[in-house]
Amino acid sequence: MKTRPTREKKFVLVDGAAGYLGRHLVESFISHGYRVRATDLKAGELAYAEKLGAEVLGSDLLDPASLKRVAKGVDWAVHSAAAFDLGLPYSTLKRVNVDGTENICRALTEQKVKKLLHISTGGVYGPPIVTPTREDHPINPVDGYSRSKYQAELVLERYRKQKGLYSILFRPTALYGPGGKYIASAFMTLPIIALEYRLRSLPLLSGGQRLNMVHVKDVAEAAVHVLGQENISSGEVFNLADCDIMSAAEFFAAFYRAFGIQPGRKINIPPFIFDKSVALIGVFSGPRTLAPLNRWLEQAWRQIVNKYHLEPILTPHVVRDDLYYFGGNHAYDASKLIHTGYHFLYPGFAEGFAETVKWYQEQRWIPNLAEIGRK
């Protein structure tokens, strides 16, 4: 959806612009007629933004002077830069996600930036008491990444109350869509490995959790939409999740369909047993336990990359905190965002995910499904 810029053309700072979401944010704001300053620690990866017409500057969340430089003269800012790796030690997550947020808030306040949109995570809610989860759900993050993002939220709250910094929070569920590398390293590589090893039919799990996801383009477009509204108060929080709350069976059916995998025997797992099984696996799935599996996955994927002449972008890996997403419900209510007038580009998962798989094939990040196992 197109959102007309509020009054004059605003100048928007997007940090983390070399990242997955950051790239889509830059593209969306430019497509809606905004001026954009794209910044990232990896300034060398911002050539795409310059081609789109964005101003490009390097910065570091841990270097206050660089943040003051990139914040100068902008009207709005979107803080999407973060350390997003569930396998990182908490000390690293805190330094980037909490201390870095402190630094960017200070720079924006000093430069009198009018609006800040902060990208947090739905993981701050922790295990849900009510499904689907709304924005007023109690906070109880259980993994290091989510804990660091909640601490960053508290930094924003302090600057909003004490310094008058206008800020809005997004809490997205798991993102999918073109260009993803972290979650996609499992979502895109594991089924290809299965197909390469002639596993063209897999059991269809049912029972277990209820979940929904969100297309990365919807997060970017929602950012444009929300910042362009004049009647949204500072301090508001919005969940970002599509309208398609799926059962585990529906999720796996859409997943299999996108990769041409035939659903095999249906295995019904009661939610209580499903959750306890995931929790038990998590207890015994430390880095040492998972290391042999990850080594085998990486070796298998390298062989596939070489065999099909793929771009060596993705690396399959499994970490213990990933298992959290497969235990318990992860269904979020985005009706608050919808009531502001936002219309999802991808209200359902199946269509958006099928398009995403095609994108990865076209970019040669994964092989064409028709050629797998035939070379």
Rosetta blueprint (number, residue, H / E / L):
1 M L
2 K L
3 T L
4 R L
5 P L
6 T L
7 R L
8 E L
9 K L
10 K L
11 F E
12 V E
13 L E
14 V E
15 D E
16 G L
17 A L
18 A L
19 G L
20 Y H
21 L H
22 G H
23 R H
24 H H
25 L H
26 V H
27 E H
28 S H
29 F H
30 I H
31 S H
32 H L
33 G L
34 Y L
35 R E
36 V E
37 R E
38 A E
39 T E
40 D E
41 L L
42 K L
43 A H
44 G H
45 E H
46 L L
47 A H
48 Y H
49 A H
50 E H
51 K H
52 L H
53 G L
54 A L
55 E E
56 V E
57 L E
58 G E
59 S L
60 D L
61 L L
62 L L
63 D L
64 P H
65 A H
66 S H
67 L H
68 K H
69 R H
70 V H
71 A H
72 K L
73 G L
74 V L
75 D L
76 W E
77 A E
78 V E
79 H E
80 S L
81 A L
82 A L
83 A L
84 F L
85 D L
86 L L
87 G L
88 L L
89 P L
90 Y H
91 S H
92 T H
93 L H
94 K H
95 R H
96 V H
97 N H
98 V H
99 D H
100 G H
101 T H
102 E H
103 N H
104 I H
105 C H
106 R H
107 A H
108 L H
109 T H
110 E H
111 Q L
112 K L
113 V L
114 K L
115 K E
116 L E
117 L E
118 H E
119 I E
120 S L
121 T L
122 G H
123 G H
124 V H
125 Y H
126 G L
127 P L
128 P L
129 I L
130 V L
131 T L
132 P L
133 T E
134 R L
135 E L
136 D L
137 H L
138 P L
139 I L
140 N L
141 P L
142 V L
143 D L
144 G H
145 Y H
146 S H
147 R H
148 S H
149 K H
150 Y H
151 Q H
152 A H
153 E H
154 L H
155 V H
156 L H
157 E H
158 R H
159 Y H
160 R H
161 K H
162 Q H
163 K H
164 G L
165 L L
166 Y L
167 S E
168 I E
169 L E
170 F E
171 R E
172 P E
173 T L
174 A L
175 L E
176 Y E
177 G L
178 P L
179 G L
180 G L
181 K L
182 Y L
183 I L
184 A H
185 S H
186 A H
187 F H
188 M L
189 T H
190 L H
191 P H
192 I H
193 I H
194 A H
195 L H
196 E H
197 Y L
198 R L
199 L L
200 R L
201 S E
202 L E
203 P E
204 L E
205 L E
206 S E
207 G E
208 G L
209 Q L
210 R E
211 L E
212 N L
213 M L
214 V E
215 H E
216 V H
217 K H
218 D H
219 V H
220 A H
221 E H
222 A H
223 A H
224 V H
225 H H
226 V H
227 L H
228 G L
229 Q L
230 E L
231 N L
232 I L
233 S L
234 S L
235 G L
236 E L
237 V E
238 F E
239 N E
240 L E
241 A L
242 D L
243 C L
244 D L
245 I L
246 M E
247 S E
248 A H
249 A H
250 E H
251 F H
252 F H
253 A H
254 A H
255 F H
256 Y H
257 R H
258 A H
259 F H
260 G L
261 I L
262 Q E
263 P E
264 G E
265 R E
266 K E
267 I E
268 N E
269 I E
270 P L
271 P H
272 F H
273 I H
274 F H
275 D H
276 K H
277 S H
278 V H
279 A H
280 L H
281 I H
282 G H
283 V H
284 F L
285 S L
286 G L
287 P H
288 R H
289 T H
290 L H
291 A H
292 P H
293 L H
294 N H
295 R H
296 W H
297 L H
298 E H
299 Q H
300 A H
301 W H
302 R H
303 Q H
304 I H
305 V H
306 N H
307 K H
308 Y H
309 H L
310 L L
311 E L
312 P L
313 I L
314 L L
315 T L
316 P L
317 H L
318 V L
319 V L
320 R H
321 D H
322 D H
323 L H
324 Y H
325 Y H
326 F H
327 G L
328 G L
329 N L
330 H E
331 A L
332 Y E
333 D L
334 A L
335 S H
336 K H
337 L H
338 I H
339 H L
340 T L
341 G L
342 Y L
343 H L
344 F L
345 L L
346 Y L
347 P L
348 G L
349 F H
350 A H
351 E H
352 G H
353 F H
354 A H
355 E H
356 T H
357 V H
358 K H
359 W H
360 Y H
361 Q H
362 E H
363 Q L
364 R L
365 W L
366 I L
367 P L
368 N L
369 L H
370 A H
371 E H
372 I L
373 G L
374 R L
375 K L
